[in-house]
C-alpha cells in the first residue's frame, strides 16, 4: 500500500488524500511568483517540526540567506531547526561553469549523500531544477542528469520535491525540452497565478499522482502570513457540529413568531433586498440579540466602517456601542481589503477564530462577487457556510439585489441555494410613498409564515406591522393608516348608533316599567276597592238576612199567639 506523508498544508493533504507519496518524488511547477519555493520550504519545515523528519533544501536559484530572509515573515522559526533538522545547500550555477564546458550533477549528489547520511535526512527539496538543467549542452544531457538525480533519490528512498518554472501558458513544462520531468516523477502539482480584471487569482491543481486517487479540480490558494493556505475540500459529515433544535432570536419579536421561535443554531441565514430595504438593520438586530445572549459576535461590513454602523443603527433603536465596548461584538470593515474572494474568506475566518465568534454577520456577502471574483465567489461562500457549520457558528449574510423581484431567485453568489433560511425585503410604492415589506421565502426545518408583512423602522426599534388587506391587496404605510382610520371611523359610527339605540330602548323600557308600576298600583287600588265593595255587600246581605230572619221569627211568634 502506498504510504503518504503529510505536507502540513491542510487543503493539500485533503486533495491528495493524505499527503505526498513517501519515498518518491513530487514535481511542483508554476510560473515566477506562483509560490513554488514557499510551498516546498513550508512542507520541509512542517516535516521537520511536526514529523521529526530532517530535511535538506538545495537552492539552484537564490542563495540560502535570501531564502531564509524571505521566509522570515511566515513565522516558521527556521533558525531553530537548522542545527539538527534542516540544512540549506547553495548550488547556484555560475557563468564559469558554463564557459568551461559541460558538467554533471555527480559531484553535487556525492556531497549531498554525505550530508543526508550525517543528518539522517528523509526529505529533500531541489528548488528550481530547471535552472541547472537549462545549462546542459543539449536535451540528451538534460535527460541524463535528470535520470541520474531520479536514480539517486530512489536508491536513498528519499521523499523528494522538485520545483520548476512553467511558461505563461500555465501548462506543465511547456517548453518541450523538460517535458520528461513530468513522466519521471510520481506526482505533480501545478501552481497557477493569473490576473482577472485586475484581481490576483491563484489556483493549484494536482496533475498526476501514481497509485492514489486525488481531487483533479483547481483549488484556490493564498500566500498568507502563515505561508501557503489552500482552500480545503468540503469537510466530511462527521466534522460538523451536532444538529440541534435550539432557536436563536432574530432580534425582532414578531419575526421570531413568523419563524416559530427564530433561527436554528448553526444555520446559514440569507437576507436579500434592494439598496435601502433595511438588510443591514435586520443584521444589526440579530447581532444585538446575540450579544444580549452573551455570545461573541463578529460583524463584517463591506460598505461601512464600524463607528458608522453603530451610529446608523442607533437611529432605529439598536444599541451596538455597549457591546463593542464590552468586547462581545467585533466590527470589521472589509471594504478596503483588496484581492480575491479567497483573501476575504481567509480574513473573515481568521477574525472569527481570533474572536471565538458564535455568530457571524457578513454585510453584504454579494461584495465577494465583485470584478475578477465571479468565477470563484460561489465556491468561497459555499466553503464559508461549511466552515461555519463545522465550527457551530450561526452565519447571517446579506445580499444586494438591484433589479427588483425578477432577480430574487438568482442571487449573485447563488447563496439562496445553500442558505437554510432566506428572508427577502422589498419596496412597495403606492399612494406617493415607498414602504418596506418582509417575507420568508424558505426556512428549512421550520413551519414559517407565508405572509407579507410591512417592516416598520422607528426610533423605538424594528417591528412588523399587522397584516392589513383590502380587496385582496396588502395595504402598507399611509394607505394602511388611512384605511385603518376609515374602518375605525365606521366602527365608531356603528358603536355610537348602537349606544344611541341602546339608550333609546332603555328609556322605553324605563317608561314601560313606570307605566307598568302605575298600572300595578291602579290594579291594586281597584282590587282594594272591589274588596271593600264585596265586604259592604256581604255586610248588607248579612243585615238583610238577619232582618228577614227576625221578621220570620216574629211572624212565627205572632202566628203561634194567634193559634192560642
Secondary structure, 3 states (H helix, E strand, C coil): CCCEECCCCHHHHHHCCCCEECCCEEEEEECCCCCHHHHHHHHHHHHHHHCCCCEEEEECCCCHHHHHHHHHHHCCCCHHHHCCCEEEEECCCCHHHHHCCCCCCHHHHHHHHHHHHHHCCCEEEEECHHHHHCCCCCHHHHHHHHHHHHHHHHHHCCEEEEEEECCCCCCCCCCCCCCHHHHHCCEEEEEEEEEECCEEEEEEEEEEECCCCCCCCCEEEEEECCEEEECCCCCCHHHCCCCCCCEECCCCHHHHHHCCCCEECCCEEEEEECCCCCHHHHHHHHHHHHHHCCCCEEEEECCCCHHHHHHHHHCCCCCCHHHHHHCCEEEEECCCCCCCHHHHHHHHHHHHHHHCCCEEEEECHHHHHCCCCHHHHHHHHHHHHHHHHHCCCEEEEEEECCCHHHHCCCCCCCHHHCCCEEEEEEEEEECCEEEEEEEEEEECCCCCCCCCEEEEEECCEEEECCCCEECCEECCHHHHHHHHHHHHHHHHHHHHHHHHHHHHHHHHHHHHHHHHHHHHHHHHHHHHHHHHHHHHHHHHHHHHHHHHHHHHHHHHHHHHHHHC
